[in-house]
């Protein structure tokens, strides 16, 4: 059995990106005096996960309102939403 005495905060993995994405990331890294673009990928993943979590929280809160409106108010609200969607630009 082999044990490691230290904890590594990052792990290596393979992701597939286009040549254009790699080129843009390398250019950004050069502007920021970075050796590579790992930090940018981590930041992008963090932002994506945060947005997904906040979206799920919004959905969960919205679902808590189910049943609050009576049938007449719900129909009126539905009609208003339909009208807004039809006139959306």
N, C-alpha and C positions, 0 to 999 in steps of 0.2 A: 504494500500500500504506500502511496506517495502523497504527502500532504504539503500544501503550500502555506507558508507562514504569513504571507501578505495578501491583502484583498485588492483586486484590480477593479476599479470603478467602471471600466469600459470593457466591452467585449467586441471582438472582431467578427464581422459577418460579410457576406457578399450581397451586394445589391446590383441590379442592372439599371443603367442609365444610358441615355443616348450620348453619342460623341459630342453633340452640341451642348448638352447639359454639362458634361464633364469639362468642356472647354470654358464655358461660362463660369463654372465653379472654380476652376483653376485661376481664371483671370481675377475673380473676386478675392480668392485667397492671396494672390500676389499683391493686390491693392491693400490688403489688410496685414501684409507681412506674415502670413501663415504658410507653413510648409505644405499643407494639404487642405482638403475641404471637409474633413470629418466634423469639425465644430458646426459648420453650416448645416450639415445633414442632421446632426443631433438637434439643433435649434428648430429646423423644419419639422422634425418628428414631434418635438415637444409642442410646437404650435398646433400641429394637426391634432394631436391627442387632446389638447386643451379645448380646441374648438369642438371636437366630437363629444367630449364630456359635457361641455356647456350646452351643446345642442340637445343631448339626451336629458339633461336637467330641465331644459325648457319644455321638452315634450312631456316629461313626467309631471311638471307643474300644470301644464295645460290639461292633461288627462284628469287631474284632480278636480277640475271644474265641471267634469261630466255630470249632468243631471241637475245643475244649478238653475238653469233657465226652464221656465214652464214651456209647454209646447208652442204656444202663440209667440212668445219672445224668441224661441229658437228658430221658428219659421221666418220671422222678421229678420233676425240676424243673418240667416242663410240667404235670404233674398238680397240683403244689403251686400253681402260678400260676393254674390254672383254679379250684381250690378257693378261693383268695383272691378272685378276681374274682367268684365266685358269692356270697360272703358280704360283699362290699364295700357299705358304706353311705354 
